[in-house]
């Protein structure tokens, strides 16, 4: 799965000073920009997802199960065709 940066929501949630500090919460606002957060925070994320699809195409066997552990977006599962 290739992440199209032109069509994803940009993370600017904490780009301005806050009047009051609050604990971080993974709420709807964060979920809305999470693809951008992952792309900027995980080195090589797009390449890792692409390689997962490539490796699966090479080694996956019919009638077996595959597990996407840590599937924050399910991108690796979507990369497997």
N, C-alpha and C positions, 0 to 999 in steps of 0.2 A: 504494500500500500504506500503510495507516495502522498505525502501530506502537502496539500496545495496551500502555500502560505498566503496567496492572494485572497483566498476565501475563508480563512480561519479568523476567528476573533482574536485581536491582539490583547495581551495582558498588560493593562495599565492600572491595575487595581491599587498598587502601592507606589505609583509614580509621583504622588503628591504627599506632602506632609499631612499627618493625621492630627486632628485636634486632641484626641485622646487615644492612648495605646490600648489595644484590645488583643486578646488572645487570638491566634490564627484559627480560623474555622474553615473546613472544606465545605463551603456552602454552595448555593446555586450560582453565585457570581464567579467563584473560583472554578466550578465545574464548566461554566460557559467558556472560559479561556484556557482550560487545562491542556488542550492540544498544543497551544503556543508555549505554555510553561514547560511541557515535556521536551519539545523541540529545542528549547533554549537551555534546558537544565541537564539533559542526558547526552553526553558526548557521543556522536555517531548514531543517534537514535534512528534516523531515517535509513542509514546503511544497515544497522542491526535488523530492522524490520524486513528490509529487502533480502538480506542474506537468510533470514529465517524462511522466507518463501522459497528461495533457491535451494536450501538444504532439504526442506520438506519435499520439494519436487524430486529430489534425488533419492531420498531415503524412506519416504512414507510408503507404507504397504497397505494395500486394500484391506478392508475389514479390520482395521486396528484403530485405536484411539490416539488422539494427540491432545496434549494439554497445554494451554497457554497460561503458564504460571506468572502471576504478577501482571495480569492483563488489564492494565489501567484503561486502555482504549479498545482492546481487542484487535489492535493493528496487526499483530503477528498472526492471529487466526485469519484475518482477512487477507493476509499476504499469501496464505496457503491455498493453492487452487486445486 
